[in-house]
Amino acid sequence: MTLNQLKAFAEAERLGSFTAAAAAMEIAQASVSELVRRLEEELDAVLFVRGSRRLTLTAAGQELLPYAQETLRAADSGAKAVRSLGSLGGGTATFGVLRNADYYLLANLAQTFHARYPAVRVRLVGQNSAETAHAVAAGKIEAGLVVLPIDDEGLVVRPLMRDEVCYVTADPERAAAPVTIEAFAAAPLVLYDAHYGWQDPTRRQIAERAQLAGVRVEPLMELERVEAALKLTAAGVGDTIASRAVIDSPGFPAGLHTVPFAEPLYDTIALVRRRGHALSRATRELARLAEDTIRELRGEGQGVPVAP
C-alpha cells in the first residue's frame, strides 16, 4: 500500500470519477485506475461501485476512507514540517554554550537568533565543556562550543580561537613575574568549576603540567562560578585563574593583579558536533551565528585565531 494509491482512492471518492482524480493529481486517467486496482488487489476488496455516472464507495471503501484521509493528512503535515525546517520557518535548534558565555558576547545569541527566525524553537544549554562534549556525543544536543581539551570520541572538533588564561591575585608581589607551575602549586588557590573539578578542560591542562613537573595542585577552596572565585581573591582569601575575556570584562574586580603563566596557558574554544550526523538547518544556522560572534571577538583583538 502506497501513499499514491491512497491518494488516488481518496481523490476519486472526493471528485466522483477517475478522470477528475487524474486531473487533480496531474497524471493520466489510466494511472489512477491502475493505482486503485492495485490497492483493491492488495486489500482483496472492491472499493468502488463502478458503472454509474459517479463513483460510489462499497462497504469496504467506506471502511478504508477515514484511514486513508488520516494517513494523507499526516504525510502532508510531515512534509510541511520538513520544508518549514529547511526554510527556518520552524523546527528546534539545540546548542551547547560555554559556562562563561557572557564574557564571549554569546549571551545575546538566543535573542539574535530569535529575531531572525522567530518560528524556530531554541534550546541553549550552558554547562561545563566536558558535559557539553558528552551531551553532543550522546545525541542529547546537536552541537556546541567547548573549551579544549575534551574527550572527543565520536565528535568532529573544529577549533575557532584561543584565549589566554592568566594567574589572578590580590598580592602584587605574586604577580611580579610570570608564574611557574611550581609556584602555582605552592600558592593558596581558589578555583572554580568545582563540580567537574579536574575534568574541566582548563584544569586538565594545569594537572598535566603539574604531573610533568612532579608537583600536586591542591586548591584551598573550590567553587562553581568564576565570579565567586574572583570575589574571594579580591578579599585576599587566595589566588585564582581567569581568561582574558573575563579579565577584560567590566565586572572584573578592581585591585586584582594578573600575570601570564611562564609557559603560556590558553583556553582553545572549539565547535563540536557528532561525527557522521548532519546538523539540522536550524542548529547549523545557530552554530554559524556563534562562529560569527567568535570571529568578531578575534577582529576586535580578543583571543588568538586558530589555524584551520
Backbone as a ProteinNet text record, in pm:
[ID]
protein_1_A
[PRIMARY]
MTLNQLKAFAEAERLGSFTAAAAAMEIAQASVSELVRRLEEELDAVLFVRGSRRLTLTAAGQELLPYAQETLRAADSGAKAVRSLGSLGGGTATFGVLRNADYYLLANLAQTFHARYPAVRVRLVGQNSAETAHAVAAGKIEAGLVVLPIDDEGLVVRPLMRDEVCYVTADPERAAAPVTIEAFAAAPLVLYDAHYGWQDPTRRQIAERAQLAGVRVEPLMELERVEAALKLTAAGVGDTIASRAVIDSPGFPAGLHTVPFAEPLYDTIALVRRRGHALSRATRELARLAEDTIRELRGEGQGVPVAP
[TERTIARY]
84.7	0	88.8	67.2	149.3	64.7	133	61.7	-7.9	55.5	-7	-135.9	-135.7	-258	-369.7	-334.7	-434	-482.3	-390	-430.6	-524.3	-492.2	-579.7	-718.3	-722.5	-850.2	-928	-862.7	-930.2	-976.3	-893.2	-931.2	-1046.7	-1045.3	-1155	-1286	-1279.6	-1401	-1447.4	-1352.4	-1387.7	-1446.9	-1388.9	-1429.7	-1530.8	-1546.5	-1652.3	-1615.2	-1490.1	-1450.9	-1300.1	-1252.8	-1109.8	-1053.8	-1134.8	-1089.6	-1061.8	-1153.2	-1134.7	-1017.7	-1004.5	-893	-760.4	-756.1	-634	-596.3	-695.5	-667.8	-613.9	-671.2	-624.3	-483.2	-450.4	-317	-216.8	-268.4	-185.2	-115.5	-193.5	-143.9	-251.7	-221.9	-318.8	-431.1	-550.5	-664.9	-636.1	-562.6	-529.4	-440.7	-357.6	-270	-350	-452.5	-538.7	-612.2	-665.9	-737	-646.1	-522.6	-427.7	-389.6	-371.4	-337.5	-449	-573.7	-686.8	-699.3	-675.8	-683.8	-582	-459.9	-356.2	-390.7	-450.3	-491.2	-598.5	-695.4	-800.8	-742	-646.1	-582.5	-509.4	-440.6	-365.7	-458.9	-571.3	-665.9	-763.7	-763.5	-856.6	-1000.9	-1028.3	-1161.5	-1191.7	-1317.2	-1360.4	-1396.6	-1340.3	-1358	-1465.5	-1488.1	-1587	-1691.2	-1813.1	-1916.6	-1900.5	-1862.1	-1837.6	-1962.4	-1963.9	-2072	-2169.3	-2181.3	-2273.2	-2200.7	-2276.3	-2216	-2112.9	-2136.1	-2042.8	-2000.2	-1869.5	-1819.9	-1878.3	-1918.8	-1964.4	-1886.4	-1870.9	-1791.9	-1871.9	-1802.9	-1859.3	-1844.4	-1890.2	-1873.8	-1725.3	-1645.6	-1500.7	-1439.2	-1483.6	-1432.4	-1467.4	-1589.5	-1630.8	-1548.4	-1512.8	-1430.6	-1289	-1236.6	-1098.2	-1084.4	-1187.6	-1174.9	-1119.4	-1172.8	-1118.4	-971.7	-931.7	-791.8	-701.5	-750	-673.7	-658.2	-767.5	-762.7	-668.9	-674.7	-587	-440	-411.7	-274	-221.9	-304.1	-262.5	-240.7	-326.9	-307.9	-176.9	-147.4	-23.9	98.8	93.8	207.1	227	115.1	124.1	181.3	139.6	191.8	341.1	382.5	524.6	606	557	627.9	638.6	529.2	531.5	630.7	638.4	731.5	875.4	906.6	1042.5	1073.6	978.4	1001.4	1015.1	936.1	942.9	1077.8	1129.6	1261.5	1368.1	1354	1454.1	1459.5	1348	1346.2	1354.8	1380.9	1387.1	1255	1146	1015.3	962.5	1047.4	1006.2	1122.8	1093.7	1197.8	1256.5	1356.8	1422.5	1573.6	1640.9	1786.5	1836.1	1923.1	1979	2129.6	2181.9	2321	2375.7	2497.7	2563.7	2653.3	2649.4	2734.2	2824.3	2928.1	3024.3	2960.9	3010.5	2960.9	2982.9	3093.6	3124.7	3087.3	2975	2935.1	2920.8	2877.4	2857.6	2984.3	3098.4	3225.2	3268.9	3204.5	3238.1	3124.6	3043.7	2935.1	2833.1	2823	2729.2	2596.3	2587.4	2464.1	2344.4	2367.7	2257.3	2233.3	2297.9	2286.5	2141.4	2071.1	1931.9	1844.4	1867.6	1787.4	1810.5	1936.7	1969.3	1907	1919.6	1865.2	1712.8	1648	1502.1	1453.4	1527.8	1487.7	1488.7	1580.8	1590.1	1492.9	1475.2	1393.9	1294.4	1191.9	1100.3	1020.8	1008.9	928.8	1008.3	1140.2	1225	1240.4	1218	1239.9	1389.1	1435.1	1577.9	1599	1696.2	1735.3	1885.7	1925	2065.7	2101.5	2203.2	2243.3	2380.5	2387.8	2514.3	2567.5	2684.6	2740.6	2891.3	2956.5	3098.7	3125.5	3240.8	3271.6	3274.4	3318.4	3320	3178.7	3083.4	2944.5	2885.5	2919.8	2871.5	2920.2	3048.9	3104.8	3033.2	3006.3	2936.6	2794.5	2725.7	2587.6	2579.6	2676.6	2678.4	2706.4	2805.4	2838.9	2722.2	2642.2	2527.1	2403.2	2409.5	2295.2	2190.4	2223	2126.6	2113.6	2223.3	2220.3	2298.1	2270.8	2329.6	2474.1	2504.6	2637.6	2660.7	2782.2	2808.5	2948.4	2970.3	3102.1	3163.3	3289.8	3359.7	3497.9	3557.9	3699.3	3775.9	3883.7	3966.7	4069.4	4113.3	4085.8	3958.3	3899.4	3783	3807	3726.7	3726	3645.8	3711.8	3648.5	3604.9	3593.6	3549.7	3408.1	3391.1	3261	3227	3323.9	3297.6	3384.4	3332.5	3411	3440.5	3568.8	3611.2	3674.5	3624.8	3682.5	3723.8	3853.2	3899.5	3872.5	3833.7	3798.3	3891.9	3925.8	4012.7	4076	4182.7	4245.3	4233.3	4212.4	4203.6	4300.5	4394.7	4497.3	4438	4484.7	4444.6	4558.8	4525.9	4628	4607.2	4711.5	4709.6	4653.8	4564.8	4499.8	4522	4567.7	4597.4	4574.7	4551.4	4542.2	4677.9	4776.2	4911.4	4999.6	5041.7	5123.2	5256.4	5310.8	5439.2	5426.5	5310.3	5293.5	5264.1	5242.7	5219.4	5336.8	5450.8	5567.9	5633.2	5616	5679.3	5587.4	5602.7	5521.4	5531.2	5419.9	5407.9	5443	5532.8	5565.5	5460.7	5455.4	5360.7	5396	5524.8	5566.2	5514.9	5527.5	5479.7	5327.5	5263.4	5116.7	5072.1	5139.4	5102.4	5124.1	5220.8	5252.3	5161.9	5087.4	5005.6	4872.2	4811.1	4674.5	4578	4503.3	4424	4273.8	4200.5	4054.2	4014.8	3973.7	3943.5	3794.4	3747.4	3605.4	3581.6	3456.1	3412	3433.9	3384.8	3405.3	3340.1	3224.3	3152.2	3234.7	3295.3	3374.7	3520.9	3563.4	3699	3804.8	3884.8	3997.3	3956.2	3825.8	3777.2	3755.8	3748.1	3735.3	3855.4	3835.3	3946.4	4064.1	4037.9	4149.3	4226.3	4154.5	4220.7	4290.4	4241.9	4312.1	4450.6	4460.4	4591.7	4685.9	4632	4713.3	4758	4668.7	4702.9	4812	4805.1	4908	5043.4	5045.4	5171.5	5228.3	5138.6	5183.6	5240.4	5178.6	5226.7	5366.1	5386.9	5518.4	5624.7	5582.2	5677	5694.9	5615.8	5628.1	5569.1	5468	5403.5	5253.6	5184	5039.7	4973.3	4863.5	4785.5	4664.8	4660.2	4551.7	4488	4374.7	4311.5	4272.3	4284.8	4236.1	4083.3	4023.8	3878.2	3835.3	3722.3	3667.5	3521.5	3485.9	3350.2	3304.5	3179.9	3127	3154.7	3142.7	3144.6	3274.3	3321.3	3442.4	3422.4	3300.1	3273.8	3295.8	3254.1	3272.5	3420.3	3494.8	3638.8	3709.5	3669.9	3731.5	3699	3576.9	3537.4	3622.3	3643.6	3726.5	3873.2	3916.4	4053.9	4073.2	3975.4	3983.3	3984	3921	3918.6	4045.5	4137.4	4263.9	4261.5	4153.4	4144	4244.4	4264.6	4358.4	4367.6	4436.8	4455.2	4377.5	4355.1	4276.5	4331.5	4256.8	4290.9	4170.2	4195	4085.5	4134.6	4044.9	4080.1	4081.1	4145.2	4150	4010.1	3917.2	3780.5	3719.2	3746.1	3695.9	3770.4	3901.7	3985.2	3949.7	3920.1	3890.7	3744.8	3663.5	3522.3	3501.8	3393.7	3366.6	3349	3306.8	3280.5	3401.3	3517.5	3637.1	3671.4	3687.3	3706	3830.3	3814.1	3928.6	4027.1	4151.7	4252	4317.2	4274.8	4336.9	4449.6	4550.1	4665.2	4667.7	4704.9	4709.8	4848.3	4886.7	5015.9	5005.6	5071	5064.5	5140.3	5118	5198.8	5333.1	5434.4	5567.9	5562.9	5491	5458.2	5314.3	5291.9	5157.8	5049.6	4938.5	4825.8	4708.2	4644.4	4534.3	4410.3	4294.8	4168.6	4146.7	4138.4	4106.2	3958	3886.8	3742.3	3716.4	3633.8	3608.6	3459.9	3420.3	3285	3286.8	3196.5	3190.2	3053	3051.8	2927.9	2951.8	2844.1	2852.7	2901.1	3001.8	3058.1	2954.4	2943.4	2853.2	2708.2	2678.4	2540.9	2534.7	2455.2	2439.7	2356.4	2392	2315.1	2184.9	2080.7	1957.8	1985.6	1901.5	1922.3	1920.6	1830.3	1818.1	1944.4	1993.8	2114.4	2236	2240.7	2352.6	2357.7	2242	2238.5	2276.5	2232.7	2269	2420	2478.3	2623.2	2696.7	2642.1	2705.9	2706	2595.1	2588.7	2690	2704.1	2801.7	2943.6	2971.9	3104	3126.8	3023.5	3037.2	3071.4	3011.1	3040.2	3185.3	3234.2	3374.9	3465.8	3426.3	3507.8	3514.1	3403.6	3402.4	3498	3501.7	3594.3	3738	3769.2	3905	3936.1	3835.8	3855.9	3879.8	3825.1	3843.8	3969.3	4045.5	4171.3	4160.7	4042	4025.9	4043.4	4136.9	4161.5	4255	4306.2	4401.4	4340.3	4339.3	4281.5	4358.3	4288.3	4349.9	4356.3	4471.4	4486.3	4392.7	4324.8	4232.7	4307.2
-118.4	0	124.2	215.3	335.1	459.8	571.9	698.8	736	706.1	737	658.3	532.5	452.6	511.8	546.8	605.4	740.4	818	948.9	932.7	837.1	813.2	769.4	683.4	637.7	754.1	834.9	944.9	1051.9	1082.5	1183.5	1135	1007.6	953.4	959.4	930.3	939.4	1083.9	1176.3	1317.3	1378.1	1344.6	1410.1	1328	1199.8	1119.9	1045.9	1059.5	986.1	973.5	872.8	855.8	967.2	1016.3	1123.7	1251.5	1288	1409.3	1392.8	1272.5	1246.8	1259	1209.6	1217.4	1362.3	1444.9	1586.5	1653.8	1622.4	1682.9	1638.7	1513.2	1459.6	1485.9	1538.4	1569.1	1445	1336.2	1212.6	1160.3	1055.7	1000.3	927.8	927.6	859.9	711.3	652.7	510.8	483	579.8	562.7	560.8	645.8	646.2	513.3	466.6	338.9	225.8	229.7	123.8	131.2	252.7	267.8	211.6	241.8	191.8	40.8	-10.2	-155	-229.3	-175.8	-241	-235.8	-126	-115	-218.4	-231.9	-331.2	-472.9	-495.4	-626.9	-658.9	-558.5	-579.5	-604.6	-533.2	-547.3	-663.8	-717.1	-823.5	-779	-655.6	-598.8	-500	-490.8	-390.6	-264.5	-150	-25.1	64.8	54.8	140.4	54.7	107.6	52.2	120.5	46.9	105.2	92	175.6	165.4	280.5	348.2	462.1	588.7	698.9	825.1	874.3	849.8	894.5	773	765.6	654.8	661.3	546.9	538.7	429.5	447.6	353.5	229.4	116.7	-5.4	2.3	-99.2	-103.5	-105.3	-177.5	-182.3	-44.3	25.1	159	256.7	247.6	334.9	308.1	182.4	147.3	203.6	200.8	245.5	397.3	468.5	612.1	694.7	687.6	774	746.2	619.4	586.4	642.1	634.3	690	840.7	907.9	1053.2	1092.5	1018.2	1047.8	1027.1	920.2	892.2	1002.1	1045.3	1151.2	1283.5	1315	1438.1	1432.2	1316.6	1302.2	1316.5	1256.5	1266.9	1411.1	1481	1621.4	1708.3	1681.9	1757.8	1733.3	1608.5	1577.7	1647.6	1647.8	1715.9	1865.1	1924.9	2068.3	2099.5	2009.2	2030.2	2029	1935.2	1927.5	2049.2	2088.5	2208	2332.4	2339.8	2453.5	2461.2	2344.2	2342.4	2385.1	2337.5	2373.1	2521.5	2592.3	2736.3	2815.3	2745.1	2805.4	2872.6	2809.3	2855.7	2773.6	2688.3	2603.5	2516.9	2416.3	2327.5	2373.6	2300.7	2330.8	2329.1	2430	2435.2	2400.9	2301.1	2262.8	2284.3	2357.1	2400.8	2419.5	2375.7	2394.1	2516.5	2595.8	2715.4	2706.3	2786.5	2787.4	2835.1	2783.1	2829.2	2979.9	3030.5	3172.9	3244.3	3203.7	3255.6	3407.3	3465.4	3610	3686.1	3632	3702	3694.9	3608.6	3597.4	3651.3	3739.1	3804.6	3705.2	3587.5	3486.4	3492.1	3582.7	3591	3629.4	3706.8	3752.7	3662	3545.1	3455.2	3414.5	3375.1	3332.1	3447.4	3567	3683.2	3717.7	3714.8	3745.6	3642.8	3514.6	3408.3	3419.4	3445.9	3455.6	3573	3683	3799.9	3767	3680.3	3644.4	3532.3	3437.6	3319.2	3296	3378.4	3373.1	3244.2	3166.7	3044	2923.2	2938.6	2826.1	2823.6	2706.8	2690.9	2675.8	2732.3	2731.6	2666.7	2576.5	2514.7	2532.9	2632	2659.7	2603.1	2518.7	2453.1	2506.2	2575.5	2627.2	2537.5	2481.8	2387.9	2376.5	2297	2274.4	2205.3	2235.1	2180.7	2028.9	1965.6	1819.9	1764.9	1830.6	1786.9	1814.2	1928.5	1959.7	1855.3	1820.1	1720.3	1586.9	1547.9	1421.3	1426.9	1540.1	1554.1	1548.6	1610.2	1606.3	1464	1397.6	1261.2	1165.7	1191.9	1105.8	1141.8	1249.7	1291.2	1368.6	1415.3	1491.9	1634.5	1690.8	1818.1	1799.6	1883.3	1861.3	1908.8	2021.2	2079.6	2173.9	2226.1	2318.9	2376.2	2479.4	2537.9	2481.1	2443.7	2387.5	2448.9	2430.6	2461.5	2329.9	2326.5	2205.7	2202.6	2082.2	1951.1	1889	1802.4	1723.7	1580.8	1488.4	1353.3	1358.8	1339.6	1368.7	1245.2	1131	1011.9	1033	1009.1	1025.7	1167.9	1259.6	1401.1	1455.2	1553.2	1635.7	1765.4	1800.6	1916.9	2018.7	2142.1	2249.3	2366.5	2380.5	2493.3	2626.5	2727.5	2858.4	2969.2	2970.8	3075.8	3031.2	3100.7	3076.9	3202.1	3180.5	3290.7	3260.2	3350.7	3322.9	3320.1	3226.8	3214.9	3267	3355.8	3419.3	3386.5	3408	3395.3	3525.8	3516.4	3634.9	3635.6	3750	3760.4	3902.4	3915.4	4047.9	4095	4008.4	4038.7	4078.2	4203.5	4246.3	4172.1	4127.8	4057.3	3924.1	3856.8	3727.8	3746.2	3870	3898.7	3974	3968.6	4044.9	3980.5	3850.7	3779.9	3666	3619	3505	3388.1	3321.1	3219.5	3081.2	3012.4	2874.7	2780.6	2659.6	2562.3	2528	2531.7	2503.8	2612.3	2739.3	2849	2845.1	2807.5	2797	2690.6	2575.8	2466.6	2503.5	2591.3	2629	2740.7	2807.1	2921.3	2874.8	2959.3	2930.3	2958.4	2858.9	2870.2	2860.8	2946.8	2941.8	2916.5	2794.3	2757.1	2734.4	2756.9	2741	2612.9	2589.9	2464.2	2346.6	2362.6	2260.2	2127.2	2131.9	2008	1915.7	1971.1	1889.4	1880.9	1972.2	1962.8	1948.7	1843.6	1826.5	1765.8	1743.7	1711.1	1836.9	1952.8	2080.2	2097.5	2138.6	2144.6	2231.1	2348.8	2434.2	2368	2312.3	2246.6	2117.4	2052.6	1935.3	1974.2	2088.7	2134.5	2160.4	2223.6	2252.7	2123.3	2026.7	1899	1826.8	1831	1766.4	1832.7	1965.3	2036.2	2003	1999.3	1967.7	1826.9	1734.7	1596.1	1588.4	1658.9	1658.9	1723.9	1821.7	1891.1	1818.6	1713.7	1638.5	1708.6	1793.8	1862.7	1835.5	1865.9	1848.4	1983.2	2007.3	2129.5	2093.3	2148.7	2119.5	2251.2	2285.5	2414.9	2426.3	2547.4	2577.5	2576.1	2620.7	2630.9	2610.9	2542.8	2523.2	2569.3	2644.6	2695.3	2668.1	2699.7	2673.7	2787.2	2911.9	3025	3103.2	3150.3	3230.7	3360.9	3415.6	3541.2	3526.2	3411.1	3386.5	3371.8	3304.8	3288.6	3423.9	3509.9	3642.4	3727.3	3714.3	3790.3	3749.5	3620.2	3573.2	3610.6	3610.2	3651.8	3798.5	3881.9	4024.2	4046.4	3955	3965.1	3910.7	3858.5	3808.5	3666.2	3591.6	3453.1	3363.3	3385.5	3304.7	3359.8	3288.6	3331.8	3239.7	3286.3	3206.4	3223.1	3177.3	3194.2	3253.2	3317.6	3372	3394.1	3378.7	3404.5	3554.3	3594.5	3735.8	3793.6	3711.7	3760.2	3802.5	3728	3762.8	3883.4	3882.2	3991.4	4124.7	4123.5	4247.8	4291.2	4215.9	4249.1	4361.8	4438.7	4548.8	4503	4378.8	4331.4	4275.7	4279.1	4226.2	4314.5	4254.6	4335.4	4425	4545.9	4636.9	4585.7	4621.4	4586.1	4451	4376.9	4247.4	4262.8	4180	4182	4053.1	4063.9	3946	3933.2	3809.2	3782.5	3651.5	3641.1	3515.6	3403.1	3282.5	3169.6	3172.6	3120.8	3117.4	3040.2	2931.1	2863.2	2900.9	2989.3	3044.4	2935.9	2967.3	2874.6	2934.1	2852.3	2901.7	2813.2	2877.9	2809.8	2812.5	2696	2689.4	2660.4	2754	2739.9	2673.1	2569.3	2491.2	2462.3	2435.6	2391.5	2239.9	2170.6	2025	1982.3	1874.6	1811.6	1661.3	1588.2	1442.4	1391.5	1306.5	1253.4	1168.2	1191.4	1111.7	1154.3	1265.4	1313.6	1458.2	1481.5	1617.2	1701.3	1827.8	1919.2	1957	1976.7	2030.9	2172.8	2220.4	2354.5	2459.1	2441.2	2539.7	2543.5	2426.1	2423.2	2467.7	2434.7	2479.6	2631.8	2695.8	2841.8	2901.1	2837.6	2885.1	2872.6	2763	2744.5	2850.7	2884.7	2987.8	3122.6	3155.5	3281.4	3281.5	3168.7	3159.9	3179.1	3118	3135.2	3280.6	3345.1	3485.7	3571.5	3538.7	3613.6	3595.1	3471.7	3444.7	3518.1	3521.3	3589.7	3739.9	3797.5	3939.8	3967	3875	3891.5	3892.5	3802.5	3798.5	3927	3980.1	4104.1	4221.7	4214.7	4321.2	4301.1	4196.5	4175	4087.9	4034.1	3945.7	3803.3	3732	3594.8	3587.7	3469.3	3444.3	3342.7	3372	3275	3143.2	3036.1	2905.5	2865.6	2817.4	2778.6	2662.9	2667	2557.3	2429.7
0	0	0	-94.8	-106.1	-87.6	-62.3	-49.8	-180.4	-294.5	-423.2	-443	-399.6	-410.8	-324.2	-201.4	-111.2	-162.3	-220.1	-272.5	-391.7	-480.7	-595.5	-548.2	-448.6	-392.1	-331.1	-249.7	-181.5	-279.3	-378.8	-478.2	-564.8	-599.7	-680	-602.7	-471.8	-390	-377.7	-358	-338	-463.8	-579.4	-704.6	-784.6	-751.1	-812.7	-938	-986.2	-1106.7	-1112.8	-1184.4	-1204	-1292.4	-1385.3	-1475.9	-1396.9	-1308.3	-1228.2	-1131.3	-1074.8	-984.3	-1058.6	-1182.8	-1263	-1290.7	-1320.3	-1346.1	-1220.6	-1103.6	-978.5	-944.4	-976.3	-944.6	-1056.7	-1169.3	-1286.3	-1339.7	-1351.2	-1410.3	-1504.5	-1577.7	-1672.7	-1599.3	-1664	-1604.2	-1585.6	-1679.4	-1669.2	-1547.9	-1512.3	-1396.9	-1266.9	-1258.4	-1140	-1128.6	-1239.7	-1238.9	-1194.9	-1241.8	-1206.9	-1059.1	-1005.6	-863.3	-775.1	-811.2	-732.9	-748.4	-869.6	-891.7	-806.2	-799.4	-719.1	-570.5	-528.4	-388.6	-356.6	-447.3	-427.2	-425.9	-512	-519.3	-389.2	-336.7	-212.3	-95.1	-92	18.1	-3.6	-125.9	-163.3	-137.8	-187.1	-166.7	-279.1	-319.4	-416.9	-340.5	-382.8	-308.6	-369.2	-501.4	-568.1	-640.8	-645.1	-732.4	-866.1	-967.3	-1098.8	-1186.4	-1290	-1387.4	-1380.6	-1269	-1260.1	-1304.5	-1315.9	-1360.1	-1258.7	-1131.7	-1027.8	-944.9	-916.4	-835.9	-695.7	-645.1	-506.2	-435.3	-305.4	-226.6	-190.7	-191.4	-135.3	17	85.6	231.3	267.9	189.2	214.4	192.1	86.3	59.7	169.6	220.2	331	456.9	477.3	593.4	578.6	457.3	433.6	432.8	384.2	357.1	473.3	595.9	702.5	734.3	720.8	746.8	635.2	513.1	401.7	416.8	451.1	469	582.3	693.2	806.8	771	695.9	653.9	562.4	470.1	377.4	449.9	547.9	626	704.6	764.6	842.1	752.5	634	541.1	496.1	470	428.6	540.5	663.7	778.3	796	778.5	790.2	684.1	561.1	452.3	478.4	529.8	560.1	671.6	769.8	880.7	831.6	742.3	688.5	603	517.2	435	521.1	626.1	717.5	784.5	825.6	888.4	789.3	664.9	564.8	537.9	553.7	530.4	660.5	771.7	904.1	940.3	898.2	939.6	1055.9	1112.5	1223.7	1266.8	1349.6	1397.4	1530.2	1576.3	1703.2	1684.7	1737.8	1737.2	1876.9	1887.7	2017.4	2013.3	2110.9	2104.7	2245.4	2267.7	2396.1	2393.6	2499	2507.2	2629.8	2630.2	2738.7	2868.5	2980.9	3110.6	3125.3	3070.7	3078.2	2948.4	2890.8	2759.9	2758.2	2870.3	2874.7	2838.5	2876	2852.4	2706.3	2628.9	2487.2	2399	2454.4	2382.2	2327.8	2392.6	2347.1	2421.6	2518.3	2598.2	2512.3	2407.5	2322.4	2201.8	2202.5	2088.2	2063	2168.1	2152.4	2104	2158	2118.2	1971.6	1929.6	1789.8	1696.4	1733.6	1650.4	1641.8	1756	1757.6	1673.2	1676.3	1596.9	1447.6	1405.9	1263.9	1226.9	1320	1290.7	1405	1414.1	1529.9	1541.7	1433.8	1440	1487.5	1502	1541.5	1694.2	1752.7	1896.3	1922.4	2033.9	2067.4	2203.5	2209.4	2336.5	2351.6	2432.8	2459.1	2595.7	2600.2	2724.2	2764.9	2879.4	2929.6	3038.7	3017.9	3113.4	3091.8	3176.2	3159.6	3025.5	2967	2834.7	2832.5	2941.5	2948.2	2933.1	2997.1	2990	2852.6	2792.6	2657.9	2558.5	2565	2473.8	2489	2612.8	2637	2582.3	2599.7	2552.8	2400.8	2332.5	2186	2138.3	2198.6	2158.6	2180.4	2283.9	2316.1	2235.9	2156.9	2077.4	2153.7	2274.8	2353.3	2301.5	2250.9	2179.7	2050.9	1951.5	1819.1	1808.1	1870.9	1857.5	1974.3	1984.8	2092.9	2087.3	2167.9	2185.9	2312.8	2305.6	2420.8	2430.7	2547.4	2566.2	2560.5	2485.1	2474.8	2587.5	2627.4	2568	2622.2	2538.8	2578.7	2531.1	2578.5	2524	2395	2279.9	2151.4	2073.6	2140.5	2069.5	2016.1	1886.1	1822.8	1786.2	1797.9	1772	1658.7	1589.9	1497.6	1570.9	1582.2	1660.6	1567	1571.6	1488.5	1577	1607.7	1690.7	1622.4	1702.7	1649.1	1695.9	1824.5	1876.4	2007.5	2046.3	2176	2261.1	2390.8	2485.7	2600.2	2624	2724.9	2864.9	2945.2	3085.4	3171.7	3265.6	3349.1	3496.8	3571.6	3717.6	3774.1	3872.5	3929.3	4079.7	4131.2	4273.6	4323.2	4452.3	4513.8	4563.8	4560.1	4608.9	4491.2	4483.8	4368.8	4359.5	4471.8	4468.8	4394.4	4408.9	4341.1	4192.6	4148.9	4007.5	3945.6	4013.4	3966.7	3845.5	3827.1	3715.4	3672.6	3548	3503	3601	3620.7	3724.8	3669.5	3737.1	3700.8	3759.6	3710.2	3763.9	3907.9	3942.4	4079.1	4174	4132.2	4215.9	4226.8	4119.3	4120.5	4220.6	4219.6	4309.4	4455.6	4480.6	4618.9	4671.5	4584.8	4626	4685	4771.8	4818.4	4702.7	4661.8	4539.5	4565.8	4496.6	4494.8	4348.8	4317.8	4179.7	4161.3	4039.8	4008.5	3928.3	3890.6	3827.8	3921.7	4043.3	4146.6	4109.4	4043.8	4014.5	3925.9	3822.8	3731.5	3771.1	3857.3	3911.2	3803.7	3814.9	3722.5	3588.8	3567.4	3433.6	3350.8	3417.3	3346.1	3254.3	3127.7	3032	3076.1	3132.3	3176.1	3289.2	3383.3	3495.3	3452.4	3347.8	3293.7	3244.1	3177.7	3129.8	3247	3351.5	3469.7	3536.4	3547.1	3609.9	3532	3399.7	3318.1	3338.3	3346.7	3369.8	3507.9	3605.5	3741.5	3747.2	3678.8	3677.9	3616.2	3505.9	3442.1	3529.5	3611.7	3700	3833.2	3855.8	3979.8	4100.6	4079.3	4192	4186.6	4295.6	4302.6	4327.9	4257.8	4277.9	4363.5	4483.7	4577.4	4621.9	4563.3	4595.1	4742.2	4792	4926.3	4928.4	4818.2	4809.9	4664.4	4644.3	4510.4	4508.2	4404.5	4388.7	4246	4218	4084.1	3985.6	4029	3937.1	3945.3	3830.9	3828.3	3904.5	3902.1	3973	4123	4177.5	4320.7	4354.2	4267.4	4289.5	4286.4	4194.2	4185.6	4308.6	4358.5	4477.6	4597.7	4615.5	4727	4706.8	4581.1	4552.2	4586.9	4551.5	4584.2	4734.8	4809.2	4955.9	5019.6	4936.7	4988.9	5040.5	5012	5059.7	4988.5	4861.1	4783.1	4642.1	4555.8	4417.5	4324.1	4201.3	4107.2	3966.4	3869.6	3728.5	3657.4	3544.1	3463.5	3321.3	3226.3	3086.9	3061.5	2951.6	2914.9	2894.6	2843.5	2824.7	2956.8	3063.2	3195.4	3250.3	3235.8	3289.2	3224.9	3096.2	3023.9	3037.1	3108.9	3121.5	3223.1	3209.9	3303.7	3447.7	3467	3602.2	3675.4	3612.1	3677.8	3798.1	3918.3	4039.5	4033.9	4086.9	4094.9	4200.6	4181.8	4281.2	4261.5	4161.1	4134.8	4033.2	4047	3957	3875.7	3749.8	3663.3	3601.3	3576.2	3515.9	3437.4	3322.1	3245.5	3316.6	3273.5	3319.1	3245.3	3311.1	3249.5	3117.2	3116.9	2991.8	2960.7	2863.7	2842	2836.7	2900.7	2910.4	2833.6	2751.8	2668	2681.2	2679.1	2653.9	2503.3	2440.7	2298.1	2283.5	2222.5	2204.6	2070.6	2072	1951.3	1936.6	1812.5	1782.6	1767.8	1833.8	1823.2	1774	1697.7	1654.2	1648.2	1639.9	1639.3	1504.8	1507.1	1383.4	1309.5	1180.1	1098	1102.3	1171.5	1181.1	1131.8	1029	976.8	1072.8	1085.6	1169.9	1100.7	1179.2	1123.4	1074.8	984.6	930	1041.8	1138	1245.8	1331.6	1371.4	1454.9	1375.8	1247.9	1164.8	1159.2	1149.2	1145	1280	1389.3	1522.4	1543.5	1498.1	1508.4	1427	1310.1	1227.5	1298.7	1365.1	1439.5	1554.5	1621.2	1730.1	1675.7	1561.7	1499.7	1459.2	1406.6	1368.5	1490	1604.7	1727.1	1767.9	1761.3	1793.5	1696.3	1568.9	1467.3	1495.5	1543	1578.3	1693.9	1790.1	1902.1	1852.6	1761.2	1707	1631.4	1560.1	1486.9	1577.1	1700.8	1798.5	1881.8	1847	1920	2042.1	2070.6	2186.3	2139.6	2198.7	2157.3	2038.9	2015	1907.8	1812.3	1680.5	1587.3	1588.2	1557.3	1548.5	1401.8	1359.6	1220.7	1189	1072.9	1036.6	1009.7
[MASK]
++++++++++++++++++++++++++++++++++++++++++++++++++++++++++++++++++++++++++++++++++++++++++++++++++++++++++++++++++++++++++++++++++++++++++++++++++++++++++++++++++++++++++++++++++++++++++++++++++++++++++++++++++++++++++++++++++++++++++++++++++++++++++++++++++++++++++++++++++++++++++++++++++++++++++++++++++++

